[in-house]
């Protein structure tokens, strides 16, 4: 599943990064996507949010 998620994230970021024009101005968007994976036992919201926060921080560091 991780490979599928990674591929999806790459596609989304690729689409975001394509320049487009608004009233003769070229606009470029960049982004970061962090994905947190949890186990079935990790049903506690705090743990899931902490994992997502760590994943987002790692994604920002890679920019």
GUZA-76517 format. One record per residue (C-alpha): residue number from 1; x, y, z. Coordinates in nm, 4 decimals. Layout:
# residues N
k | east | north | up
NUM | X | Y | Z
...
This chain:
# residues 63
k | east | north | up
1 | 0.0000 | 0.0000 | 0.0000
2 | 0.2867 | 0.2401 | 0.0751
3 | 0.4021 | 0.2314 | -0.2903
4 | 0.0509 | 0.3193 | -0.4076
5 | 0.0281 | 0.6087 | -0.1622
6 | 0.3740 | 0.7352 | -0.2590
7 | 0.2792 | 0.7251 | -0.6279
8 | -0.0457 | 0.9111 | -0.5585
9 | 0.1397 | 1.1794 | -0.3595
10 | 0.3922 | 1.2225 | -0.6414
11 | 0.1104 | 1.2658 | -0.8946
12 | -0.0670 | 1.5241 | -0.6801
13 | 0.2528 | 1.7241 | -0.6259
14 | 0.3354 | 1.7051 | -0.9970
15 | -0.0078 | 1.8466 | -1.0824
16 | 0.0269 | 2.1252 | -0.8246
17 | 0.3670 | 2.2265 | -0.9565
18 | 0.2502 | 2.2804 | -1.3145
19 | 0.2547 | 2.6539 | -1.3903
20 | -0.0665 | 2.8212 | -1.5011
21 | -0.1633 | 3.1716 | -1.6036
22 | -0.4066 | 3.4189 | -1.4506
23 | -0.4468 | 3.7470 | -1.6348
24 | -0.1069 | 3.7166 | -1.8055
25 | 0.0713 | 3.6261 | -1.4799
26 | 0.2371 | 3.2882 | -1.4516
27 | 0.1523 | 3.1200 | -1.1212
28 | 0.3439 | 2.8294 | -0.9710
29 | 0.2372 | 2.6377 | -0.6612
30 | 0.4535 | 2.4108 | -0.4498
31 | 0.3410 | 2.1872 | -0.1722
32 | 0.4326 | 1.9285 | 0.0857
33 | 0.2321 | 1.6192 | 0.1693
34 | 0.3034 | 1.4114 | 0.4760
35 | 0.1500 | 1.0676 | 0.5136
36 | 0.1261 | 0.8998 | 0.8509
37 | 0.0715 | 0.5265 | 0.8712
38 | -0.0834 | 0.3656 | 1.1749
39 | -0.1539 | 0.0173 | 1.2966
40 | -0.5006 | -0.1129 | 1.3689
41 | -0.4154 | -0.0843 | 1.7392
42 | -0.3345 | 0.2844 | 1.6967
43 | -0.6964 | 0.3859 | 1.7246
44 | -0.6092 | 0.6611 | 1.9685
45 | -0.6504 | 0.9952 | 1.7938
46 | -0.3498 | 1.1513 | 1.9660
47 | -0.1122 | 0.8872 | 1.8296
48 | -0.2503 | 0.9196 | 1.4781
49 | -0.2223 | 1.2993 | 1.4867
50 | 0.1321 | 1.2793 | 1.6206
51 | 0.2297 | 1.0402 | 1.3375
52 | 0.0723 | 1.2738 | 1.0806
53 | 0.2551 | 1.5748 | 1.2272
54 | 0.5891 | 1.3919 | 1.2089
55 | 0.5194 | 1.2882 | 0.8487
56 | 0.4354 | 1.6468 | 0.7515
57 | 0.7521 | 1.7767 | 0.9148
58 | 0.9617 | 1.5229 | 0.7214
59 | 0.7874 | 1.6231 | 0.3973
60 | 0.8704 | 1.9895 | 0.4583
61 | 1.2343 | 1.9042 | 0.5249
62 | 1.2592 | 1.7317 | 0.1843
63 | 1.1494 | 2.0434 | -0.0061
